[in-house]
Amino acid sequence: MTNAEFRKQTFHFKLPSGTSRGILTKKYSWFIELRSEGKIGIGECSIIEGLSPDFSDSKSYETKLNQTIESIQKGELNFENAHQKLIDFPSILFGLETAFLDLKNGGKGLIIDNSFSRGITSIAINGLIWMGSKSFMQEQIKEKIAEGFTTIKLKIGIDFDKEIELLTQLRREFNSAKITLRVDANGAFHPSQAMEKLKQLAQLEIHSIEQPIEVNQWQEMKELCKKSPIPIALDEELIGISALDKKKELLEVIQPPFIILKPSLHGGIHGTKEWINLAEERAIKWWITSTLESNIGLNAVCQLAAEFENQLPQGLGTGSLYIDNSDSDLVVEKGMIFKKISE
């Protein structure tokens, strides 16, 4: 018999982290713990308020977690049927999937046995720059470049003129052969103004832009993807779409160059793999990013990302965000993340 419980934890950012949705100072996660035969499997249910489709408030979220725990205790919920039963609760699904896999593999943080989890290979990642004052963003960029990152991702969408100025200055110092620039608008552009802004960004040799306009504007997004001088990556657009036919429809209508996958938002392990299969069938490129998980969830996301032969830098550099994060054997060096295996 598998015993199950969950616990809530609040994580605090080392520095206030700015996005177009506001300033983040703290972050909630819930951890599912499964116990059997003296072993413990742990999975993180990571949410972002206002973005996670399965989170409205802590009370209702914990009600669903309690129901999930009860179903596990009764033997009604397991790894094989979790996707079907929790399809509309991706953050809980991902936490449960990883807890089951951790337990199955001995309760030592081994989610998927591959070359990354064995400490043999590393994953290229982008360096994330949070919004803030120009000087604050410049300081972050200097730090990331000094740390050896060759792909930098900037959140944009608050003050476009200031952001263009910052990107222009960065390009003067580092051409596209030295630094790859990604930007994430989080839906900040109005459709009527988006193309003009994309043209300005294109002059700075931007690799890609995430979600330039708000979600659920499929025809407008389709036109942007077709005409944009910068490749567009869908991110928030994928949230809440769990049915296979609906996923196919979205990809075939919009035909994006890229999609970005977050297991805690896009259907856990099962849903992420489904998106990847559909994308690759249509020659759409992709990468995986974490969803502000603590080191426990990040460990699982990294092991999942390592399952695929994808040379694009992934978005997995969020392990150092919190002052109260858990200990981890994940190490970031020179724009790569890897597991340091103890002797």
C-alpha positions in Angstrom: 0.0 0.0 0.0 1.2 3.5 -0.8 0.7 6.2 1.8 0.3 9.7 0.5 0.2 13.2 1.9 1.0 16.8 0.7 2.5 19.9 2.3 2.6 23.5 1.3 5.7 25.6 1.2 6.3 29.3 0.5 9.5 30.3 -1.4 10.9 33.8 -1.2 12.8 35.5 -4.1 16.3 36.7 -3.4 15.3 39.8 -5.4 11.9 41.0 -6.5 11.5 39.6 -10.0 9.6 41.7 -12.6 7.3 40.4 -15.4 4.7 42.1 -17.5 2.1 40.7 -15.0 3.7 42.3 -12.0 6.5 41.9 -9.5 7.1 38.5 -7.9 8.4 38.4 -4.3 7.2 35.0 -3.2 6.0 31.8 -4.7 3.9 28.8 -3.5 4.4 25.2 -4.2 2.8 22.0 -2.8 4.7 18.8 -2.4 3.1 15.4 -2.8 4.9 12.7 -0.8 4.3 9.0 -1.4 5.6 6.4 1.0 6.0 2.7 0.5 8.4 0.1 1.9 10.5 2.7 3.6 11.0 4.8 0.5 9.7 8.3 -0.1 8.8 9.7 -3.6 8.4 13.5 -3.8 6.9 15.6 -6.5 6.4 19.4 -6.7 3.1 20.9 -7.7 4.2 24.4 -8.8 1.7 27.1 -9.6 1.9 30.7 -10.9 -1.0 32.8 -9.7 -3.0 34.2 -12.6 -1.4 31.8 -15.0 -1.9 28.2 -13.8 -5.2 26.9 -15.2 -5.8 24.7 -12.2 -5.3 27.3 -9.5 -7.8 29.9 -8.4 -7.0 30.0 -4.6 -5.2 27.9 -2.1 -8.4 26.5 -0.4 -9.9 25.0 -3.6 -6.5 23.8 -4.8 -5.9 22.0 -1.5 -9.4 20.5 -1.7 -8.4 18.9 -5.1 -5.1 17.8 -3.5 -6.9 16.1 -0.7 -9.2 14.3 -3.2 -6.1 13.2 -5.0 -4.4 11.9 -1.9 -7.6 10.0 -0.9 -7.8 8.4 -4.4 -4.1 7.2 -4.1 -4.8 5.8 -0.6 -7.8 3.8 -2.0 -5.7 2.5 -4.9 -7.9 4.3 -7.4 -5.2 6.6 -8.7 -1.8 5.6 -10.0 0.8 6.6 -12.5 -0.9 4.8 -15.4 -4.3 6.6 -15.0 -3.1 9.9 -13.6 -3.1 11.8 -16.9 -6.7 10.7 -17.6 -8.0 11.6 -14.1 -6.0 14.9 -13.7 -6.0 16.2 -17.3 -7.4 19.5 -16.2 -5.0 19.9 -13.3 -1.5 19.9 -14.9 0.5 21.2 -11.9 -1.0 18.4 -9.7 -0.5 15.9 -12.4 3.2 16.7 -12.9 3.8 16.6 -9.1 2.1 13.3 -8.9 3.8 11.8 -11.9 7.2 12.7 -10.6 6.4 11.5 -7.1 5.4 8.1 -8.4 8.5 7.9 -10.6 10.8 9.0 -7.7 9.2 6.3 -5.5 9.5 3.6 -8.1 13.2 4.5 -8.6 14.2 4.4 -5.0 13.2 7.8 -3.6 16.4 9.5 -4.3 15.3 12.2 -6.9 15.8 9.8 -9.9 12.7 10.6 -12.0 14.0 9.3 -15.4 17.1 7.2 -15.8 19.1 8.9 -18.6 22.6 10.3 -19.2 21.6 13.6 -17.5 20.3 12.0 -14.3 23.5 9.9 -14.2 25.6 13.0 -14.4 27.1 12.2 -17.8 25.6 14.9 -20.0 24.6 18.5 -19.5 21.8 20.7 -21.0 22.4 24.1 -22.6 20.1 26.7 -21.0 19.3 30.4 -21.5 20.1 33.1 -18.9 16.9 34.8 -17.8 16.8 38.6 -17.3 14.0 39.9 -15.1 12.3 43.2 -15.7 13.2 46.2 -13.7 15.1 49.5 -14.0 17.5 49.8 -16.9 20.5 49.6 -14.6 19.1 46.5 -12.8 18.6 44.7 -16.2 22.0 45.8 -17.4 23.6 44.4 -14.2 21.8 41.1 -14.7 23.0 40.9 -18.3 26.6 41.5 -17.3 26.4 38.8 -14.7 24.9 36.2 -17.1 27.5 36.9 -19.8 30.3 36.8 -17.2 28.9 33.4 -16.1 29.3 32.1 -19.6 25.8 32.2 -21.0 25.6 32.6 -24.8 21.8 32.7 -24.9 20.1 35.5 -23.0 16.3 35.8 -22.6 14.8 39.1 -21.6 11.3 39.8 -20.4 9.8 42.7 -22.3 6.5 44.5 -22.5 6.5 47.2 -19.8 8.4 50.1 -21.4 9.2 49.1 -25.0 11.3 52.2 -25.8 13.5 51.5 -22.8 13.7 47.8 -23.7 14.7 48.6 -27.3 17.4 50.9 -26.0 18.7 48.2 -23.7 18.7 45.6 -26.5 20.4 48.0 -28.9 23.2 48.7 -26.4 23.6 44.9 -25.8 23.8 44.3 -29.6 26.5 47.0 -30.0 28.7 45.0 -27.5 27.8 41.5 -28.6 26.7 40.5 -32.1 24.4 37.5 -32.8 27.4 35.2 -33.3 28.4 35.8 -29.7 25.1 36.2 -27.9 21.7 34.8 -28.9 18.9 37.0 -27.8 15.4 35.7 -26.9 12.6 38.0 -25.7 9.3 37.2 -24.0 6.4 39.6 -24.3 3.9 37.6 -22.2 1.1 38.8 -24.5 1.9 42.5 -23.9 1.5 43.8 -27.5 -1.8 44.9 -29.0 -2.4 43.1 -32.3 -2.6 46.4 -34.1 0.8 47.4 -32.9 2.6 44.1 -32.8 4.0 44.0 -36.3 5.6 47.4 -36.0 7.3 46.3 -32.7 8.4 43.0 -34.2 10.0 45.0 -37.1 11.9 47.1 -34.6 13.1 44.0 -32.7 14.1 42.3 -35.9 16.8 45.0 -36.5 18.5 43.6 -33.4 18.8 40.1 -34.7 16.4 38.6 -32.1 16.3 34.8 -32.2 12.6 34.5 -31.2 9.8 36.2 -29.3 7.5 34.4 -27.0 3.8 35.2 -27.0 3.7 38.7 -28.5 -0.1 39.1 -28.2 -2.6 37.8 -25.8 -4.0 34.3 -26.1 -7.1 33.1 -27.9 -6.5 35.3 -30.9 -5.7 32.5 -33.3 -6.2 34.3 -36.6 -4.2 37.3 -35.5 -1.5 35.0 -34.2 -1.5 33.0 -37.4 -1.0 36.2 -39.4 1.8 37.3 -37.2 3.5 33.9 -37.4 3.3 34.1 -41.2 4.6 37.6 -41.6 6.8 38.3 -38.6 10.4 39.0 -39.3 11.2 37.3 -36.0 10.2 33.6 -35.3 7.3 33.5 -32.8 7.1 31.0 -30.0 3.8 30.0 -28.4 3.8 29.8 -24.7 0.6 30.8 -22.8 -1.3 30.0 -25.9 -1.0 26.3 -25.1 -2.3 26.6 -21.5 -5.6 24.9 -20.8 -5.6 22.9 -24.1 -5.5 19.3 -23.1 -7.6 17.4 -25.7 -5.5 15.9 -28.5 -7.8 17.2 -31.3 -7.6 20.7 -29.9 -3.8 20.6 -29.7 -3.7 19.5 -33.3 -6.1 22.2 -34.3 -4.1 25.0 -32.6 -0.8 23.9 -34.2 -2.4 23.5 -37.7 -4.2 26.9 -37.6 -1.5 29.0 -36.2 1.5 27.1 -37.6 4.1 28.6 -35.1 7.8 28.2 -35.7 8.3 27.3 -32.0 6.3 26.2 -29.0 7.5 26.4 -25.4 6.5 23.7 -23.0 6.2 23.9 -19.2 5.2 20.5 -17.7 3.4 22.2 -14.8 1.2 24.1 -17.2 1.0 21.9 -20.3 -0.1 18.5 -19.0 2.7 17.1 -16.9 5.0 14.5 -18.4 2.4 12.8 -20.5 1.0 16.1 -21.9 4.5 17.5 -22.6 5.4 14.4 -24.6 2.2 14.6 -26.5 2.9 18.3 -27.5 6.4 17.3 -28.6 5.2 14.5 -30.8 2.6 16.7 -32.4 5.1 19.5 -32.9 7.7 17.3 -34.5 5.2 15.8 -36.8 4.6 19.3 -38.1 8.3 20.4 -38.2 7.6 22.8 -35.3 10.6 23.3 -33.0 10.3 23.5 -29.2 12.1 23.8 -25.9 11.1 23.1 -22.3 11.2 25.6 -19.4 10.6 25.4 -15.7 7.7 27.2 -14.1 9.6 28.8 -11.1 9.8 25.4 -9.5 12.1 24.9 -6.5 15.1 22.6 -7.0 12.9 19.5 -6.5 10.6 20.3 -9.4 13.5 21.7 -11.5 15.3 18.4 -11.1 12.3 16.6 -12.6 11.9 19.1 -15.5 15.6 18.8 -16.3 15.5 15.0 -16.4 12.4 15.1 -18.7 14.1 17.7 -21.0 17.1 15.4 -21.3 15.0 12.6 -22.8 15.0 14.3 -26.2 17.7 15.1 -28.7 17.1 18.9 -28.7 20.1 21.1 -29.1 18.2 24.4 -28.5 19.0 26.0 -25.1 16.2 25.1 -22.6 14.7 27.4 -20.0 16.0 25.7 -16.9 18.1 28.3 -15.1 15.7 29.1 -12.2 17.3 27.1 -9.5 19.0 30.0 -7.7 15.9 32.3 -7.4 15.0 31.6 -3.8 16.6 32.3 -0.5 14.9 29.2 1.0 15.3 26.7 -1.8 16.1 23.0 -1.0 19.6 21.6 -1.4 20.4 20.4 -4.9 23.0 18.5 -6.9 22.1 20.6 -9.9 24.9 22.9 -11.0 24.9 25.7 -13.6 28.2 26.5 -15.3 29.0 28.4 -18.5 25.4 28.3 -19.7 25.0 24.6 -19.0 23.1 22.7 -16.3 24.2 19.3 -15.0 23.9 17.0 -12.1 26.9 16.7 -9.8 27.0 13.1 -8.7 28.5 12.5 -5.2 31.4 10.1 -5.0 
